[in-house]
């Protein structure tokens, strides 16, 4: 039998877990090596040297042409609540690998630095900084794991959702994935990320409450099977939920029972003058293309041409695109497993790399060298500018440059490809506009206000409108070339020559 103390601890932990949005916020949400490195640097007196880290990724998920940024609200919560309580310190002490003075230091640990990030909903590309972290070496090491976990996961879900939205631009999209999510937090924050990706609502009631997301859903097969006759199940549901009439039509036979029974119920409502503005059926199995077309024909012939046909059953962007090409009449899709698990890419490979370190009281740019050219990083404190065509609003490219460089002012401007200096992009004066992407989200350890979710969703929609179609196609999309400024290219070359002893 568990002790009373143990039971009280479980209750306290559970309450913390719930209050913080599905994740127990504490300093143990990190990898062991982050703590051991910080411990060793503490012993050397180098734990509070200033550093700047960049977070970026090297490859688009799903072999796609873009990624959607998501996770900043969660990240702010994580950073704000990252601390070590008495139980955490006791546990670390029990490992017998940390200096007592370091554990004392952790008791009062709070992040006091600055974080800049690309806004949620922004379309981004490999290689460009999506987040810039200013802090101490210890702060960077301890926060890296949780920060990366949050941004990688939620950006991945948002990107998957946006791919579905691109193939169903005007249809209703419902996120139904909670029961298949890989844990409570993944289901909760994944629902929010799906909204940033363009979905209209979720079945996740907790997400609805916490984030103000519309909650959607009607009935399951268990409702229909709770009655002896399918039509009785429909009639009773109509009686109790008259304004939400999407009847599940595939429990027994869609065309021989489900649709005829739905038509009968709708006729009864029509005769009573009680037919609501939105009504229809959901099909959750079988050949949805054929069944939806036949159902639409049957409804139209019966005098119900406005009946909604909703579809579900292990859907993703490829299936929906194929069904629509076959003439499927579904206009409302319930997508669950393959959204919430980001089917097709198990994880977004975002990385967190040092770009500047403190040495002798000065900021020194640094970069990672590697035999694998793709794993080399860009040095210095950087920012990102996005160029748009002035006449169409379509995206031209992104430019990564050092943060103190003068931004393009609308005059003649030349972009030079780092790996092929002969490739140049000449932008004529008055033909483009420029936007700075990295913006402050945490300042001196304090969270700055973020846009509300509806505003983020509108912004994400506009971001997608700036992409040319070749970047949004599902198969073999074009890849956006990200440019480095001349000054950044020169700094990088200098560090490489220095490393080679030249």
C-alpha positions in Angstrom: 0.0 0.0 0.0 1.4 3.4 -0.9 2.3 5.7 1.9 0.3 8.8 2.7 3.3 11.0 1.8 3.5 9.3 -1.6 -0.2 9.8 -2.2 0.0 13.5 -1.3 3.0 13.9 -3.7 1.0 12.2 -6.5 -1.9 14.5 -6.0 0.4 17.6 -5.9 2.2 16.5 -9.0 -1.1 15.9 -10.8 -2.4 19.3 -9.9 0.8 20.9 -11.2 0.5 18.9 -14.4 -3.0 20.1 -15.0 -2.5 23.7 -14.1 0.5 24.1 -16.5 -1.4 22.9 -19.5 -0.5 19.2 -19.7 3.1 19.2 -18.7 4.8 19.4 -15.3 7.0 22.4 -15.6 10.3 21.8 -13.8 14.0 21.8 -14.4 14.1 18.0 -14.9 12.6 18.5 -18.4 16.1 18.2 -19.9 18.7 15.7 -20.9 21.2 14.4 -18.4 24.2 15.7 -20.4 22.8 19.2 -20.2 23.0 19.1 -16.5 26.4 17.4 -16.3 27.9 19.9 -18.7 26.5 22.8 -16.7 27.7 21.2 -13.5 31.3 20.9 -14.9 31.3 24.5 -16.3 30.0 25.7 -12.9 33.0 24.0 -11.3 35.3 25.8 -13.7 33.6 29.2 -13.1 32.5 29.4 -16.7 28.8 28.8 -16.2 27.6 32.4 -16.5 29.5 33.4 -19.6 27.2 35.0 -22.2 26.3 33.1 -25.3 23.9 33.4 -28.3 22.3 30.3 -29.8 20.4 29.8 -33.0 17.5 27.4 -33.5 17.0 26.2 -37.1 16.3 23.0 -39.1 18.0 21.5 -42.1 15.2 19.7 -44.0 11.5 20.4 -44.6 9.2 17.7 -43.1 7.1 15.4 -45.3 9.6 16.1 -48.2 7.7 19.4 -48.6 8.5 22.9 -49.6 8.1 24.7 -46.3 7.5 24.5 -42.6 5.0 26.4 -40.4 6.3 27.8 -37.1 4.2 27.0 -34.0 4.8 26.6 -30.3 5.8 30.0 -29.0 3.0 30.2 -26.4 4.0 26.8 -25.0 7.7 27.9 -25.1 6.9 31.0 -23.1 5.1 28.9 -20.4 8.1 26.5 -20.4 10.7 29.1 -19.9 8.7 31.0 -17.3 8.1 28.0 -15.2 11.5 26.3 -15.6 12.9 25.8 -12.1 14.1 23.2 -9.6 11.9 22.5 -6.6 13.1 20.7 -3.4 12.1 17.3 -4.8 14.0 17.9 -8.0 17.2 18.9 -6.1 16.8 15.8 -3.8 16.6 13.6 -6.9 19.6 15.1 -8.5 21.5 14.8 -5.3 20.6 11.1 -5.2 22.5 10.5 -8.5 25.8 11.4 -6.7 27.2 13.1 -9.8 26.7 16.8 -9.1 28.6 19.2 -6.9 26.7 20.4 -3.8 27.4 24.0 -4.7 25.9 23.5 -8.2 22.7 22.0 -6.7 22.5 25.1 -4.4 22.9 27.3 -7.5 20.0 25.4 -9.2 17.6 26.1 -6.3 17.4 29.8 -7.4 17.7 29.2 -11.2 15.6 31.5 -13.3 16.0 32.4 -17.0 16.9 36.1 -17.2 17.9 36.4 -20.9 16.3 37.3 -24.2 14.6 35.2 -26.9 13.8 36.4 -30.4 11.6 34.3 -32.6 9.8 34.2 -35.9 6.1 34.7 -35.3 3.8 31.6 -35.1 2.2 30.9 -38.4 5.2 32.1 -40.4 6.3 30.0 -43.4 10.0 29.2 -43.0 12.7 27.3 -44.8 15.8 25.2 -43.9 18.9 26.9 -42.7 17.5 30.2 -41.5 17.4 31.1 -37.8 13.8 30.7 -36.4 14.8 31.5 -32.8 17.7 33.4 -31.4 18.6 32.8 -27.7 20.6 35.3 -25.6 21.6 34.1 -22.2 24.3 32.4 -20.1 25.9 29.1 -21.0 23.9 27.4 -18.2 20.6 28.9 -19.4 21.2 27.7 -22.9 22.2 24.2 -21.8 19.3 23.6 -19.4 16.6 25.1 -21.6 17.7 23.6 -25.0 16.0 20.3 -24.7 12.5 21.5 -23.7 12.6 24.4 -26.0 13.5 22.2 -28.9 10.9 19.6 -28.0 8.1 22.1 -28.0 9.0 24.0 -31.2 9.9 20.8 -33.1 6.6 19.1 -32.2 4.2 21.9 -32.7 5.8 23.2 -35.9 5.6 19.6 -37.3 1.8 19.3 -36.5 1.1 22.8 -37.9 2.9 21.9 -41.1 1.1 18.7 -41.6 -2.2 20.4 -41.0 -1.4 23.1 -43.5 -0.7 20.5 -46.1 -4.2 19.1 -45.6 -5.6 22.6 -45.9 -3.8 23.2 -49.3 -5.7 20.2 -50.9 -9.0 21.2 -49.3 -8.9 25.0 -49.4 -12.6 25.7 -48.8 -13.7 22.6 -46.9 -14.3 22.3 -43.1 -11.4 20.6 -41.4 -11.9 19.0 -37.9 -9.0 17.7 -35.8 -10.1 14.4 -34.3 -6.7 13.0 -33.1 -6.8 13.0 -29.3 -7.3 9.3 -28.7 -4.4 8.6 -31.1 -2.0 11.3 -29.7 1.3 10.2 -28.2 0.4 11.5 -24.8 -1.7 14.2 -23.2 0.5 17.1 -23.9 0.9 16.1 -27.5 -2.9 15.9 -28.0 -3.5 19.3 -26.2 -0.8 21.4 -27.9 -1.2 19.4 -31.1 -4.8 20.6 -31.4 -3.6 24.2 -31.1 -0.9 23.7 -33.7 -3.5 22.2 -36.1 -5.5 25.4 -35.8 -2.4 27.4 -36.8 -2.1 25.0 -39.7 -5.6 25.9 -40.9 -8.1 23.6 -39.2 -11.5 24.9 -38.2 -11.9 23.1 -34.8 -11.1 20.2 -32.6 -12.8 17.3 -30.8 -10.4 18.0 -27.9 -12.6 19.6 -25.2 -9.6 20.6 -23.0 -8.0 22.4 -26.0 -11.3 24.2 -26.6 -11.3 25.5 -23.1 -7.6 26.4 -22.8 -7.1 28.0 -26.2 -10.6 29.1 -27.2 -10.7 26.7 -30.1 -14.2 25.7 -31.5 -15.0 22.2 -30.3 -16.7 20.0 -32.9 -18.2 16.5 -33.2 -21.6 14.7 -33.0 -21.9 11.0 -32.5 -20.0 7.7 -32.6 -21.1 4.2 -33.6 -21.7 3.4 -29.9 -24.6 5.9 -29.9 -26.3 4.2 -32.9 -25.6 0.7 -31.4 -27.2 1.8 -28.1 -30.6 1.6 -29.8 -32.4 -1.4 -31.4 -33.0 0.5 -34.6 -30.7 3.0 -36.4 -33.6 5.4 -37.2 -34.5 5.5 -33.5 -30.9 6.5 -32.7 -31.2 9.3 -35.3 -34.6 10.5 -34.0 -33.4 10.6 -30.4 -30.3 12.5 -31.3 -32.3 15.0 -33.3 -34.6 15.5 -30.4 -31.7 16.3 -28.0 -29.3 18.1 -30.3 -31.5 19.6 -32.9 -29.1 22.3 -34.1 -26.2 19.9 -34.7 -27.5 17.3 -37.2 -24.6 15.4 -38.7 -25.8 11.8 -38.4 -23.3 8.9 -38.5 -24.5 6.9 -41.5 -22.1 3.9 -41.8 -22.9 1.8 -38.7 -24.6 -0.8 -40.8 -25.0 0.1 -44.4 -24.5 3.6 -45.8 -26.7 3.5 -48.9 -29.3 0.9 -47.8 -29.9 2.1 -44.3 -27.9 5.1 -43.2 -28.8 7.6 -45.9 -32.5 6.4 -46.2 -32.9 6.7 -42.5 -31.3 10.2 -42.5 -33.6 11.3 -45.3 -36.6 10.0 -43.4 -35.6 12.0 -40.3 -34.9 15.2 -42.3 -38.3 14.8 -44.0 -40.0 14.7 -40.7 -38.2 17.8 -39.5 -39.0 19.6 -42.8 -42.7 18.8 -42.4 -42.6 20.2 -38.9 -40.8 23.3 -40.1 -37.8 22.4 -37.9 -35.1 21.5 -40.4 -31.9 23.4 -39.4 -29.7 25.3 -41.7 -26.9 22.7 -41.4 -27.7 19.1 -41.6 -26.2 16.0 -43.2 -24.3 12.7 -42.6 -20.8 11.5 -41.8 -19.2 8.5 -43.5 -16.4 6.8 -41.6 -15.8 3.7 -43.7 -15.9 2.2 -47.1 -15.2 3.8 -50.5 -15.8 7.4 -49.5 -15.6 8.7 -53.1 -18.4 6.4 -54.3 -20.5 6.5 -51.2 -20.4 10.3 -51.0 -21.5 10.7 -54.6 -24.3 8.3 -54.2 -25.4 9.9 -50.9 -25.4 13.3 -52.5 -27.6 12.0 -55.4 -30.0 10.4 -53.0 -30.3 13.5 -50.9 -30.8 15.7 -54.0 -33.5 13.5 -55.4 -35.2 13.5 -52.0 -35.3 17.3 -51.9 -32.2 17.9 -49.7 -29.5 19.2 -52.0 -27.9 21.2 -49.2 -27.2 18.1 -47.1 -23.6 18.1 -45.8 -21.5 15.0 -46.5 -18.7 14.7 -43.9 -15.9 12.1 -44.2 -13.4 10.6 -41.8 -11.4 7.3 -41.5 -7.6 7.6 -41.4 -7.4 10.5 -43.8 -4.4 12.6 -44.7 -3.5 15.1 -47.4 -2.8 12.5 -50.1 -6.0 10.6 -49.5 -8.1 13.7 -49.5 -6.4 15.0 -52.7 -7.1 11.6 -54.3 -10.7 11.5 -53.2 -11.4 15.0 -54.5 -9.9 14.0 -57.8 -12.4 11.1 -58.0 -15.3 13.5 -57.6 -15.9 12.9 -53.9 -18.6 15.2 -52.6 -17.4 15.5 -49.0 -17.0 19.1 -47.9 -16.2 18.5 -44.2 -13.3 16.3 -43.1 -12.5 14.8 -39.8 -8.7 14.1 -39.7 -7.3 12.4 -36.6 -4.4 10.0 -36.4 -2.3 11.3 -39.3 -2.5 14.9 -38.1 -1.9 14.4 -34.5 1.0 12.0 -35.1 2.4 13.9 -38.1 2.3 10.8 -40.2 5.1 10.7 -42.7 7.8 12.5 -40.6 8.3 11.2 -37.1 10.1 14.4 -35.9 11.2 17.8 -37.1 15.0 17.9 -37.0 15.3 21.4 -35.5 18.7 22.0 -33.9 20.1 24.5 -31.4 23.6 25.7 -32.1 26.0 28.3 -30.5 26.7 31.3 -32.7 28.4 33.6 -30.3 30.3 33.1 -27.0 31.9 35.5 -24.5 35.7 35.6 -24.3 37.7 38.1 -22.4 34.5 40.2 -22.0 33.9 40.3 -25.7 31.3 38.7 -28.0 33.2 36.2 -30.3 31.4 34.7 -33.3 31.7 30.9 -33.5 30.6 28.2 -35.9 30.4 24.5 -36.0 32.8 22.8 -38.4 32.0 19.4 -39.8 33.1 16.9 -42.6 29.4 17.0 -43.5 29.0 20.4 -45.2 25.2 20.5 -44.4 26.1 20.4 -40.6 28.3 23.5 -40.7 26.6 26.5 -39.0 26.6 30.3 -39.6 28.4 32.4 -37.1 27.5 35.6 -35.3 24.3 37.3 -34.1 22.0 37.2 -37.1 18.6 38.3 -38.2 16.4 37.4 -41.1 14.8 39.6 -43.7 12.1 38.5 -46.1 11.6 40.0 -49.6 8.3 40.1 -51.4 7.3 41.2 -54.9 5.6 44.6 -54.5 3.1 44.0 -57.2 1.9 40.5 -56.2 2.9 40.2 -52.6 4.5 36.9 -53.4 7.7 35.8 -51.6 11.0 36.3 -53.4 13.5 35.0 -50.9 14.9 35.3 -47.3 18.2 36.9 -46.4 20.2 35.9 -43.3 22.5 38.7 -42.3 24.3 40.0 -39.2 22.0 41.8 -36.9 23.8 45.2 -37.2 23.8 45.2 -41.0 21.7 47.9 -42.7 18.5 46.5 -44.1 17.5 46.8 -47.7 15.7 50.1 -48.1 13.8 49.5 -51.3 16.6 50.5 -53.6 18.6 48.3 -56.0 19.7 45.2 -54.1 21.8 42.2 -55.1 21.6 38.7 -53.6 24.5 36.4 -54.1 24.3 32.6 -53.6 27.0 31.5 -51.1 27.8 28.2 -52.9 27.7 29.6 -56.4 28.9 33.2 -56.4 28.0 33.6 -60.1 24.3 33.1 -59.3 22.9 36.5 -58.5 19.4 37.9 -58.0 19.0 41.5 -58.9 16.2 43.3 -57.2 15.3 46.6 -58.8 14.3 49.7 -56.8 10.6 50.0 -56.1 9.8 46.4 -57.1 10.0 44.8 -53.6 9.2 45.1 -49.9 11.1 43.8 -46.9 10.0 42.4 -43.6 12.1 41.6 -40.5 11.2 38.1 -39.2 12.9 37.7 -35.8 11.0 39.5 -33.1 11.4 39.6 -29.3 9.3 37.2 -27.3 11.1 37.1 -24.0 13.0 40.1 -22.6 15.1 39.9 -19.5 13.4 36.7 -18.5 9.9 38.2 -18.9 7.4 37.1 -21.5 6.3 39.7 -24.0 2.7 39.6 -25.3 1.9 37.3 -28.2 -0.9 37.6 -30.7 -4.2 35.8 -29.8 -4.8 32.5 -31.6 -7.4 33.9 -34.1 -4.8 36.6 -35.1 -2.1 34.0 -35.5 -4.4 31.9 -37.7 -5.2 34.9 -40.0 -1.5 35.7 -40.2 -0.7 32.0 -41.1 -3.4 32.1 -43.9 -1.8 35.3 -45.3 1.6 33.7 -45.1 0.5 30.8 -47.3 -0.9 33.3 -49.8 2.6 34.7 -50.3 4.0 31.3 -51.5 4.1 30.4 -55.2 2.2 27.2 -56.1 5.5 25.3 -56.8 6.3 25.4 -53.1 3.0 24.1 -51.9 2.5 21.0 -54.1 2.7 17.7 -52.2 5.1 15.9 -54.6 8.5 17.3 -55.7 8.0 20.9 -54.5 10.5 23.6 -55.4 12.8 24.5 -52.6 13.3 28.1 -51.5 16.9 29.3 -51.7 18.0 31.2 -48.6 20.7 33.8 -49.1 23.4 34.9 -46.8 24.5 38.6 -46.8 28.0 39.5 -48.2 29.1 40.5 -44.7 28.0 37.1 -43.2 29.6 35.2 -46.0 32.8 37.1 -45.4 32.7 36.4 -41.6 32.1 32.7 -42.3 35.0 32.5 -44.7 37.3 34.3 -42.2 36.5 31.7 -39.5 37.1 28.8 -41.9 40.5 30.2 -42.9 41.4 30.7 -39.3 40.4 27.1 -38.5 42.7 26.0 -41.4 45.5 28.1 -40.0 45.7 30.3 -43.1 
